[in-house]
């Protein structure tokens, strides 16, 4: 048998690590990189949604406070309309 293969010290698949010595490591490293990227994307998307929900909550809360102040007679109708347009 002549040739350049695993038994002759070549780059064959007989070294116990797969193709270029990357068997298990070659599968785990891309998986870990993929999971880290997915985690950061999730955190970024989650933070965006959370801040959007908080801002909507604050606007709703401010309009409720404004309506209560108007109902109590603390502010005039003109001031109520002006402040409502700012919210």
C-alpha positions as CSV (number, residue, x, y, z in Angstrom):
1,X,0.0,0.0,0.0
2,X,1.5,3.2,-1.1
3,X,0.0,6.6,-0.5
4,X,-0.2,9.5,1.9
5,X,-2.9,8.7,4.5
6,X,-3.4,8.1,8.2
7,X,-1.0,5.3,8.5
8,X,1.7,7.2,6.7
9,X,1.5,10.3,8.9
10,X,-0.7,12.2,6.6
11,X,-3.8,14.3,7.3
12,X,-6.2,11.5,7.2
13,X,-9.2,11.0,9.6
14,X,-7.3,8.5,11.8
15,X,-5.8,10.9,14.3
16,X,-8.8,10.6,16.7
17,X,-9.8,14.3,16.3
18,X,-11.6,14.2,12.9
19,X,-10.6,16.0,9.7
20,X,-8.0,18.6,10.7
21,X,-7.8,17.8,14.4
22,X,-11.1,19.7,15.0
23,X,-13.6,16.9,15.7
24,X,-15.3,17.7,19.0
25,X,-13.7,21.1,19.4
26,X,-14.7,22.1,15.9
27,X,-18.3,21.4,16.7
28,X,-18.4,23.0,20.2
29,X,-16.7,26.3,19.4
30,X,-19.2,27.4,16.7
31,X,-22.1,26.3,18.9
32,X,-20.8,28.4,21.8
33,X,-20.3,31.4,19.5
34,X,-23.8,31.0,18.1
35,X,-25.3,30.8,21.6
36,X,-23.4,33.8,22.8
37,X,-24.6,35.8,19.8
38,X,-28.2,34.7,20.3
39,X,-28.0,35.6,24.0
40,X,-26.8,39.2,23.2
41,X,-29.5,39.6,20.5
42,X,-32.1,38.4,23.0
43,X,-30.9,40.8,25.6
44,X,-30.9,43.7,23.2
45,X,-34.4,42.9,21.9
46,X,-35.7,42.3,25.4
47,X,-34.3,45.7,26.6
48,X,-35.9,47.5,23.7
49,X,-39.3,46.0,24.4
50,X,-39.0,46.7,28.1
51,X,-38.1,50.3,27.6
52,X,-40.9,50.7,25.1
53,X,-43.4,49.2,27.5
54,X,-42.2,51.4,30.3
55,X,-42.5,54.6,28.2
56,X,-46.1,53.6,27.3
57,X,-46.8,52.9,30.9
58,X,-45.5,56.3,31.9
59,X,-47.5,58.1,29.3
60,X,-50.7,56.3,30.4
61,X,-49.9,57.1,34.0
62,X,-49.3,60.8,33.2
63,X,-52.6,61.1,31.3
64,X,-54.4,59.5,34.3
65,X,-52.9,62.0,36.7
66,X,-53.7,64.9,34.3
67,X,-57.4,63.7,34.1
68,X,-57.6,63.4,37.9
69,X,-56.2,67.0,38.3
70,X,-58.7,68.3,35.8
71,X,-61.6,66.4,37.5
72,X,-60.6,67.9,40.9
73,X,-60.5,71.4,39.4
74,X,-56.8,71.9,40.0
75,X,-56.2,72.9,36.3
76,X,-58.4,74.7,33.8
77,X,-59.7,73.1,30.6
78,X,-57.2,75.1,28.4
79,X,-54.3,74.0,30.6
80,X,-55.6,70.4,30.5
81,X,-55.8,70.4,26.7
82,X,-52.3,72.0,26.4
83,X,-50.7,69.4,28.8
84,X,-52.6,66.6,27.1
85,X,-51.1,67.6,23.8
86,X,-47.6,67.5,25.3
87,X,-48.0,64.0,26.6
